[in-house]
Amino acid sequence: MSFNSVIFRHLTINEPRFKCIFKIQDSILFSIRSFLRSEGFIEILAPIIGPCTDPGIRGAKLVSIDYYGSKFKVMSSMILYKQMMIKCYPKIFALSPNVRIEPLEAVSTGRHLAEFRQIDLEVAYAKCEDMLNLAERLLKKVIDDVLTNCSDELKFLGRELTPLKIPFKRYTYDEAIELLSSMGYHVSYGCEIPWDAEEALSSLHKEPFWITSYPISARGFYYLEDESRPGFLRDFDLIYPDGYGEAISGGEREYRYEFVVERMRRNCEDPSNYSWYIEMLKDGVPPSAGFGIGVERLTRYICGLRYVWDAVPFPKIPGVISP
Amino acid sequence: MSFNSVIFRHLTINEPRFKCIFKIQDSILFSIRSFLRSEGFIEILAPIIGPCTDPGIRGAKLVSIDYYGSKFKVMSSMILYKQMMIKCYPKIFALSPNVRIEPLEAVSTGRHLAEFRQIDLEVAYAKCEDMLNLAERLLKKVIDDVLTNCSDELKFLGRELTPLKIPFKRYTYDEAIELLSSMGYHVSYGCEIPWDAEEALSSLHKEPFWITSYPISARGFYYLEDESRPGFLRDFDLIYPDGYGEAISGGEREYRYEFVVERMRRNCEDPSNYSWYIEMLKDGVPPSAGFGIGVERLTRYICGLRYVWDAVPFPKIPGVISP
């Protein structure tokens, strides 16, 4: 695996394929925003740094900075802030900047960046079902628009893209584990699905598909536990087909102070590191649901790129020093 | 000056005024993007961190992070990357995340944030005149759209906003210094205009106005020196009226390797700290011009807010620990 395209991007960004990719990315961003505004969302400004951030980031490390003598983090995701913002407005989204110091071996997946952006959205009083439906219509619209507006660019990239068929197939986590087991992948029950298994599952499909209801032990403290199925969450991932892997992560949110504190303790998180968040929950926030969709991974999938780092103008990948 | 609105934002964000402000901000973001797309721009993803960033940030400090054992910076502005991107596409813009550790006394201006966003744009082969014209039409469109779409919100905020008259008045730096001198403000010639003097100048006006042609000693190494007026730059600032102060900074770019290295040396910058940038200039980049417009300051001006920190959902201000 050569990283020349990353290290020398400042010398190679004038290659015609990049012009095509970033024209398509512009179309993607425009479609997402148009669709969300037509659904009643407003766009807000995402945080960049803060006293705490999302710890539920699957083995990646957070970046710490000195902020006027206090230890701050660069945002790994804006999840905690989305719960704040829906106190103000019921449907919000942002283009949110995230930094995660992924382990070095993450480069081997071709789909991990150390710096990336999500379209992050949240809806007050929404349920999982609403979010799955919204995400399906959103992705369909984005791809329809790219097909209409960027056919020359797709052709140049050699990407044969077809309109999505919605709704997407749904698996529960249990069903996905069982399917993986039949394929020879043995996932430790209760853990995240490892990268190689997820890629194998993805390669088995020709359309995006959902995995829902992860065990509580696999995910962050901010997902709501399913009352009708204790030990499991009201959450979901969307997986792209053809080996492209994870697209979306989301779910309903735990919004009750006592439950969050209890979940933090179970995850060995110290609630005192999340003081404003805890204070906010004590004060009361509405229940909500939402998700984040990685912009670079969506671009990679739509453009049919082998590596996610060709889906961003100034890529940062684990362990590699680049512009 | 009380910072309660910043420190307790997680408890007060449901105040009705914030709903109005962020609805207007959404309209601003939407208008800017629609206008720029109609002018042939594409939106790109801005960098968050990198090995070097803009040093020309008027007394603020950069934030350093450890990136896989190397010292990286959180972006203070994406200027160096804009020059890279116009090698790929001739008209680009981004919603760019910036962090600057401003001196503590910067809070007293009411218009400084430690974390903020710019709409950052760049155009290959453009001149100052093109950029002034573009910025004027952009701002006129944004305000016309807010007047049309957010009249209830403006009314709630008590803001009487009127359509802009373009073109805006233009001063050179020399003329601005002379005017300030007649007002009793004595600015050290060749330096930036201090905050209090800029505010006084701003308060004297009822419409935004330009200050062009700063002395070379006042600005970063990436502005082009004016061939017809050595010692002065082909650059510009836009100042809001009524005391709101700085809106836009921009100019034509120095793109010639030898000249940049010479300017770095004069600014006591070590070229070896900018290795990819220097390498890129050696390889060749087109001449260009562009500017950045602060989203929070634009929102503050349009909403008529006393403090810029009420123009952002999750404010960070110099020296104050907040969500």
Boltz contact constraints between the chains, C-beta under 6 A:
constraints:
  - contact:
      token1: [A, 10]
      token2: [B, 84]
      max_distance: 6.0
  - contact:
      token1: [A, 10]
      token2: [B, 276]
      max_distance: 6.0
  - contact:
      token1: [A, 10]
      token2: [B, 280]
      max_distance: 6.0
  - contact:
      token1: [A, 11]
      token2: [B, 283]
      max_distance: 6.0
  - contact:
      token1: [A, 13]
      token2: [B, 84]
      max_distance: 6.0
  - contact:
      token1: [A, 13]
      token2: [B, 87]
      max_distance: 6.0
  - contact:
      token1: [A, 13]
      token2: [B, 88]
      max_distance: 6.0
  - contact:
      token1: [A, 14]
      token2: [B, 87]
      max_distance: 6.0
  - contact:
      token1: [A, 14]
      token2: [B, 88]
      max_distance: 6.0
  - contact:
      token1: [A, 18]
      token2: [B, 88]
      max_distance: 6.0
  - contact:
      token1: [A, 19]
      token2: [B, 88]
      max_distance: 6.0
  - contact:
      token1: [A, 19]
      token2: [B, 89]
      max_distance: 6.0
  - contact:
      token1: [A, 22]
      token2: [B, 44]
      max_distance: 6.0
  - contact:
      token1: [A, 26]
      token2: [B, 42]
      max_distance: 6.0
  - contact:
      token1: [A, 26]
      token2: [B, 43]
      max_distance: 6.0
  - contact:
      token1: [A, 29]
      token2: [B, 43]
      max_distance: 6.0
  - contact:
      token1: [A, 42]
      token2: [B, 26]
      max_distance: 6.0
  - contact:
      token1: [A, 43]
      token2: [B, 26]
      max_distance: 6.0
  - contact:
      token1: [A, 43]
      token2: [B, 29]
      max_distance: 6.0
  - contact:
      token1: [A, 44]
      token2: [B, 22]
      max_distance: 6.0
  - contact:
      token1: [A, 44]
      token2: [B, 313]
      max_distance: 6.0
  - contact:
      token1: [A, 45]
      token2: [B, 117]
      max_distance: 6.0
  - contact:
      token1: [A, 45]
      token2: [B, 312]
      max_distance: 6.0
  - contact:
      token1: [A, 47]
      token2: [B, 314]
      max_distance: 6.0
  - contact:
      token1: [A, 48]
      token2: [B, 97]
      max_distance: 6.0
  - contact:
      token1: [A, 48]
      token2: [B, 99]
      max_distance: 6.0
  - contact:
      token1: [A, 48]
      token2: [B, 115]
      max_distance: 6.0
  - contact:
      token1: [A, 49]
      token2: [B, 115]
      max_distance: 6.0
  - contact:
      token1: [A, 63]
      token2: [B, 65]
      max_distance: 6.0
  - contact:
      token1: [A, 65]
      token2: [B, 63]
      max_distance: 6.0
  - contact:
      token1: [A, 65]
      token2: [B, 65]
      max_distance: 6.0
  - contact:
      token1: [A, 68]
      token2: [B, 319]
      max_distance: 6.0
  - contact:
      token1: [A, 70]
      token2: [B, 321]
      max_distance: 6.0
  - contact:
      token1: [A, 81]
      token2: [B, 314]
      max_distance: 6.0
  - contact:
      token1: [A, 84]
      token2: [B, 10]
      max_distance: 6.0
  - contact:
      token1: [A, 84]
      token2: [B, 13]
      max_distance: 6.0
  - contact:
      token1: [A, 85]
      token2: [B, 313]
      max_distance: 6.0
  - contact:
      token1: [A, 87]
      token2: [B, 13]
      max_distance: 6.0
  - contact:
      token1: [A, 87]
      token2: [B, 14]
      max_distance: 6.0
  - contact:
      token1: [A, 88]
      token2: [B, 13]
      max_distance: 6.0
  - contact:
      token1: [A, 88]
      token2: [B, 14]
      max_distance: 6.0
  - contact:
      token1: [A, 88]
      token2: [B, 18]
      max_distance: 6.0
  - contact:
      token1: [A, 88]
      token2: [B, 19]
      max_distance: 6.0
  - contact:
      token1: [A, 89]
      token2: [B, 19]
      max_distance: 6.0
  - contact:
      token1: [A, 95]
      token2: [B, 95]
      max_distance: 6.0
  - contact:
      token1: [A, 97]
      token2: [B, 48]
      max_distance: 6.0
  - contact:
      token1: [A, 97]
      token2: [B, 97]
      max_distance: 6.0
  - contact:
      token1: [A, 99]
      token2: [B, 48]
      max_distance: 6.0
  - contact:
      token1: [A, 115]
      token2: [B, 48]
      max_distance: 6.0
  - contact:
      token1: [A, 115]
      token2: [B, 49]
      max_distance: 6.0
  - contact:
      token1: [A, 117]
      token2: [B, 45]
      max_distance: 6.0
  - contact:
      token1: [A, 276]
      token2: [B, 10]
      max_distance: 6.0
  - contact:
      token1: [A, 276]
      token2: [B, 323]
      max_distance: 6.0
  - contact:
      token1: [A, 280]
      token2: [B, 10]
      max_distance: 6.0
  - contact:
      token1: [A, 283]
      token2: [B, 11]
      max_distance: 6.0
  - contact:
      token1: [A, 312]
      token2: [B, 45]
      max_distance: 6.0
  - contact:
      token1: [A, 313]
      token2: [B, 44]
      max_distance: 6.0
  - contact:
      token1: [A, 313]
      token2: [B, 85]
      max_distance: 6.0
  - contact:
      token1: [A, 314]
      token2: [B, 47]
      max_distance: 6.0
  - contact:
      token1: [A, 314]
      token2: [B, 81]
      max_distance: 6.0
  - contact:
      token1: [A, 319]
      token2: [B, 68]
      max_distance: 6.0
  - contact:
      token1: [A, 321]
      token2: [B, 70]
      max_distance: 6.0
  - contact:
      token1: [A, 323]
      token2: [B, 276]
      max_distance: 6.0
